[in-house]
């Protein structure tokens, strides 16, 4: 049985979905501060849908576009996480991002947060949206 689009993925499922070995995902975590999957007890990784979108963007930039690790780091630093995700979606900017992804990536423009703090809050928001969707589904069943 296939998982739903909002389901968390294990490292093996994420690696299969992206077409890269598991050790590559672990390596990318050490090189890109914006890649932070959830870790449960024992260090087991779980990738949220937005984590998969970020990883896909990194994969496209490194393997498809030929950028170096430093190049992807600079792109993230200069243009933000939305451009990394957009690369994975086949876009050069955030203009074509799906509205839900754009909302979870860009958040509230009135907030003036540093990149890493904003990324952490974006991932937390994504987690809360997944939980809300699950609760809404449960409430509909009642």
N, C-alpha and C positions, 0 to 999 in steps of 0.2 A: 504494500500500500504506500503510495507516494505521500510525502508531507505537503501540507498546505503552504501557500506562499509566505505566510507570516511565521512559520515554524522555525525554531532555531536549528542550526545544522551542526553536527559534530565536525571535527577537523577532517575526517575522511570523506564525509559528505560534501563539505565545502571544497576540498581538493578535487574531488570527482566532478563537481559542478563547474569548477573553473578550469579544469584540465591541467592542473599543476600538481606536483608531488607535495605531500604533507610537509616535508622538511622545508620546502620553499616558503610555505605560509609561516612557519615558525621563524625562518630567516627574515622575512619581510617585517615581522613584528619587531625584530631587533633594529631594523633600519628605518622604519617609519613610525614615529611616535603616535600618529593618528590611527594606527591599526591596533585596536584593543578589544579582542573578543572577551566575552564574559568567561571567567574561570570559576569553576566549582571546586569543591573540596578535592584535594588530590591534584589540582592543576588541570583538570579536564576542561578543554576549550569548547565553548558554544558560540557559534556565529549567528548574529541577528541578520535580518534581511539587509539592513543598511551596512553591516560589516561586509556582506557578500558584494554589495554594490561598490564599496570602496576597494575591495580586493580586485574586483573585475577591472576597475579603472586603473589600478596599479599594474595589473597584468597587461592590459592593452598598451599603456604608456611604455612599459619596459620591453615587452616582447613584440608588440605590434608597431609602435611608433619608434622604437629604438632609443628611447631616452635612457640615460644612466640613472643609477640610484640617486646621485646628487641632483640630477636634472628633475626627477620626480619630487624630491625634497624641496627644491627651489620653486617648482610650480605650485606645490602646496603652500609654501610660505608666502609667495607673491600673489597667488590668485585664489587660494582657499580650497577647501575640501570639495566644494561643488564642481570645480573644474576637473578634479581627479575622477569624481563619479561620472561627470559628463563624458569623459573620455571612454569610459566603459559602456556608455549608452550610445556611443557613436556621434557625439556632439562636440563641437569646439568650445562651447560655453554653456552656461546654465539656462539659456533661453529655451532649449528643448527638453529640459528635465521634466519628468512627470511631476505634477503639482504636489503630491504627497512627499516625494523624495526631496523636492526643492524646499518644502516647508520644514522637513526634518533636518535638512542640511543648513539652510540659511537662518531659520528661526526668525526672531523679532529683530528687525533692522535697527530699532531704537536702542538695543543693548550694545554697548561698546566693550566687548570682551576680547581678551587676547586669544589667539588662535587655538591653543591647546585647551584652555578653559571652555571656550565655545564648543570645541569638538566633544569634550566630556559631557557638556550639557545637552548637546545634540543627541548623543548616544543615549543619555538618560531619558530624554524626551521620546526617542524611538521605543525604548523599553516600555515606557508608560503607555504609549499608544497601542502597543501589542497587547499589554495587559487589559487595557480598556476594551479593545476589540474582543478579547476572549470573554470578558465579563458581560459585554453586550450580547454576545452569542449565547451565553448561559441564561441571561435574563429572558431572551426570546424563547428559549425552550420551556421556561416555567409557565 
